[in-house]
Amino acid sequence: MKPKAVVIGPPGSGKTTVGELLAERLGVPFRDTDHDVEIAAGKPIGEIFIDDGEEHFRALERAAVHDALATHEGVVAVGGGAVLDAETQAELAGLPVVYLEVGLSDAVKRVGLASARPLLVLNPRSQFRKLMEERRPIYERLASVQVKTDERDPADIVDEVVKGLA
């Protein structure tokens, strides 16, 4: 059992929106591991970071991604930082991984620079740029399909993803 597609990318790339539309197009269920983490913890991700720390969040995230990749046959969207974990990278190898690439200005427009994003404290724009630059090589290495999402309609992105997966 393996997912039909695993959607990765930085915050604001459209993982949930595109993932839901892709699942609908493929006629399969959608699963978001960030949502799984919040259910397991009983609180939003921002609160997990504040109350329990990033290390605890990453452990919950690792478990959620592992479970989704092992048991879900539909489309899985994983949190932007999940790909930093070596075990997760190994589990993604050989799966149909879709990297949604987004530029900084589009990502900021989509998610804002709110304090609800715990990794963006202090200088949010600078932190966001740094986060995206650090993760980009990992996203690119793991991807079997890479799609730019800047200033594009989600349905058009899904069309390109479906072509890339074929």
One Martini backbone bead per residue (centre of mass of N, CA, C, O) as a GRO file, in nm:
protein
  166
    1MET     BB    1   0.095   0.037   0.025
    2LYS     BB    2   0.047   0.355  -0.147
    3PRO     BB    3   0.058   0.653  -0.252
    4LYS     BB    4  -0.027   0.846  -0.530
    5ALA     BB    5   0.062   1.110  -0.356
    6VAL     BB    6   0.318   1.348  -0.248
    7VAL     BB    7   0.305   1.662  -0.088
    8ILE     BB    8   0.546   1.924  -0.123
    9GLY     BB    9   0.655   2.217   0.066
   10PRO     BB   10   0.624   2.519   0.150
   11PRO     BB   11   0.479   2.754   0.287
   12GLY     BB   12   0.230   2.851   0.049
   13SER     BB   13   0.226   2.635  -0.200
   14GLY     BB   14  -0.052   2.436  -0.178
   15LYS     BB   15  -0.085   2.150  -0.052
   16THR     BB   16  -0.383   2.139   0.033
   17THR     BB   17  -0.531   2.247  -0.210
   18VAL     BB   18  -0.399   2.061  -0.424
   19GLY     BB   19  -0.440   1.792  -0.279
   20GLU     BB   20  -0.750   1.795  -0.281
   21LEU     BB   21  -0.783   1.820  -0.591
   22LEU     BB   22  -0.618   1.571  -0.667
   23ALA     BB   23  -0.790   1.364  -0.519
   24GLU     BB   24  -1.046   1.423  -0.670
   25ARG     BB   25  -0.936   1.360  -0.955
   26LEU     BB   26  -0.841   1.055  -0.861
   27GLY     BB   27  -1.050   0.930  -0.649
   28VAL     BB   28  -0.924   1.004  -0.361
   29PRO     BB   29  -0.804   1.048  -0.064
   30PHE     BB   30  -0.720   1.290   0.186
   31ARG     BB   31  -0.404   1.384   0.361
   32ASP     BB   32  -0.295   1.573   0.654
   33THR     BB   33  -0.032   1.577   0.876
   34ASP     BB   34  -0.091   1.832   1.035
   35HIS     BB   35  -0.367   1.740   1.127
   36ASP     BB   36  -0.273   1.484   1.272
   37VAL     BB   37  -0.104   1.631   1.484
   38GLU     BB   38  -0.333   1.798   1.610
   39ILE     BB   39  -0.499   1.555   1.700
   40ALA     BB   40  -0.284   1.413   1.876
   41ALA     BB   41  -0.236   1.683   2.061
   42GLY     BB   42  -0.497   1.881   2.086
   43LYS     BB   43  -0.348   2.108   1.903
   44PRO     BB   44  -0.194   2.346   1.763
   45ILE     BB   45   0.113   2.387   1.635
   46GLY     BB   46   0.190   2.650   1.779
   47GLU     BB   47   0.139   2.525   2.066
   48ILE     BB   48   0.341   2.301   2.055
   49PHE     BB   49   0.590   2.478   2.037
   50ILE     BB   50   0.539   2.638   2.301
   51ASP     BB   51   0.478   2.395   2.508
   52ASP     BB   52   0.695   2.151   2.376
   53GLY     BB   53   0.843   2.202   2.118
   54GLU     BB   54   1.005   2.115   1.833
   55GLU     BB   55   1.089   1.824   1.897
   56HIS     BB   56   0.804   1.722   1.957
   57PHE     BB   57   0.680   1.796   1.691
   58ARG     BB   58   0.872   1.623   1.510
   59ALA     BB   59   0.783   1.352   1.631
   60LEU     BB   60   0.488   1.373   1.548
   61GLU     BB   61   0.541   1.415   1.247
   62ARG     BB   62   0.695   1.156   1.190
   63ALA     BB   63   0.460   0.967   1.270
   64ALA     BB   64   0.246   1.078   1.072
   65VAL     BB   65   0.401   1.022   0.811
   66HIS     BB   66   0.451   0.724   0.846
   67ASP     BB   67   0.153   0.641   0.860
   68ALA     BB   68   0.059   0.762   0.589
   69LEU     BB   69   0.264   0.606   0.403
   70ALA     BB   70   0.160   0.312   0.511
   71THR     BB   71  -0.189   0.364   0.487
   72HIS     BB   72  -0.218   0.562   0.237
   73GLU     BB   73  -0.376   0.568  -0.103
   74GLY     BB   74  -0.367   0.859  -0.160
   75VAL     BB   75  -0.329   1.186  -0.071
   76VAL     BB   76  -0.032   1.348   0.063
   77ALA     BB   77   0.032   1.601   0.300
   78VAL     BB   78   0.327   1.761   0.407
   79GLY     BB   79   0.505   1.926   0.597
   80GLY     BB   80   0.758   2.143   0.523
   81GLY     BB   81   0.967   2.001   0.754
   82ALA     BB   82   0.956   1.684   0.718
   83VAL     BB   83   1.209   1.657   0.511
   84LEU     BB   84   1.444   1.682   0.733
   85ASP     BB   85   1.404   1.388   0.783
   86ALA     BB   86   1.572   1.102   0.712
   87GLU     BB   87   1.343   0.893   0.732
   88THR     BB   88   1.148   1.041   0.547
   89GLN     BB   89   1.327   1.046   0.299
   90ALA     BB   90   1.341   0.737   0.271
   91GLU     BB   91   1.028   0.692   0.243
   92LEU     BB   92   1.003   0.876  -0.026
   93ALA     BB   93   1.151   0.688  -0.180
   94GLY     BB   94   0.975   0.599  -0.479
   95LEU     BB   95   0.767   0.807  -0.463
   96PRO     BB   96   0.511   1.024  -0.562
   97VAL     BB   97   0.659   1.336  -0.568
   98VAL     BB   98   0.531   1.669  -0.503
   99TYR     BB   99   0.666   1.983  -0.586
  100LEU     BB  100   0.579   2.297  -0.455
  101GLU     BB  101   0.667   2.589  -0.595
  102VAL     BB  102   0.760   2.902  -0.425
  103GLY     BB  103   0.772   3.222  -0.381
  104LEU     BB  104   0.806   3.450  -0.142
  105SER     BB  105   0.575   3.648  -0.214
  106ASP     BB  106   0.350   3.435  -0.242
  107ALA     BB  107   0.378   3.303   0.034
  108VAL     BB  108   0.322   3.557   0.202
  109LYS     BB  109   0.038   3.612   0.088
  110ARG     BB  110  -0.084   3.334   0.189
  111VAL     BB  111   0.037   3.329   0.511
  112GLY     BB  112   0.206   3.530   0.607
  113LEU     BB  113   0.365   3.673   0.927
  114ALA     BB  114   0.266   3.520   1.162
  115SER     BB  115   0.289   3.400   1.494
  116ALA     BB  116   0.169   3.109   1.418
  117ARG     BB  117   0.468   3.090   1.306
  118PRO     BB  118   0.731   2.980   1.489
  119LEU     BB  119   0.976   3.007   1.263
  120LEU     BB  120   0.899   3.347   1.230
  121VAL     BB  121   1.054   3.489   1.426
  122LEU     BB  122   1.132   3.817   1.438
  123ASN     BB  123   1.234   3.797   1.108
  124PRO     BB  124   1.015   3.671   0.901
  125ARG     BB  125   1.120   3.715   0.609
  126SER     BB  126   1.407   3.607   0.658
  127GLN     BB  127   1.324   3.331   0.773
  128PHE     BB  128   1.164   3.236   0.527
  129ARG     BB  129   1.395   3.247   0.324
  130LYS     BB  130   1.583   3.053   0.473
  131LEU     BB  131   1.396   2.810   0.482
  132MET     BB  132   1.364   2.781   0.172
  133GLU     BB  133   1.668   2.750   0.101
  134GLU     BB  134   1.726   2.495   0.279
  135ARG     BB  135   1.489   2.305   0.146
  136ARG     BB  136   1.501   2.298  -0.166
  137PRO     BB  137   1.705   2.060  -0.221
  138ILE     BB  138   1.523   1.847  -0.096
  139TYR     BB  139   1.274   1.876  -0.265
  140GLU     BB  140   1.418   1.825  -0.539
  141ARG     BB  141   1.531   1.539  -0.474
  142LEU     BB  142   1.240   1.403  -0.403
  143ALA     BB  143   1.121   1.474  -0.673
  144SER     BB  144   0.914   1.376  -0.958
  145VAL     BB  145   0.751   1.649  -0.929
  146GLN     BB  146   0.759   1.993  -1.057
  147VAL     BB  147   0.575   2.293  -0.946
  148LYS     BB  148   0.474   2.601  -1.019
  149THR     BB  149   0.257   2.847  -0.824
  150ASP     BB  150   0.282   3.122  -0.920
  151GLU     BB  151   0.008   3.284  -1.016
  152ARG     BB  152  -0.189   3.024  -0.987
  153ASP     BB  153  -0.423   2.802  -1.049
  154PRO     BB  154  -0.499   2.512  -0.895
  155ALA     BB  155  -0.612   2.359  -1.146
  156ASP     BB  156  -0.355   2.396  -1.320
  157ILE     BB  157  -0.166   2.250  -1.131
  158VAL     BB  158  -0.310   1.978  -1.138
  159ASP     BB  159  -0.274   1.926  -1.437
  160GLU     BB  160   0.039   1.913  -1.419
  161VAL     BB  161   0.058   1.686  -1.213
  162VAL     BB  162  -0.090   1.466  -1.371
  163LYS     BB  163   0.109   1.464  -1.607
  164GLY     BB  164   0.363   1.399  -1.429
  165LEU     BB  165   0.244   1.118  -1.316
  166ALA     BB  166   0.199   0.961  -1.602
   0.00000   0.00000   0.00000
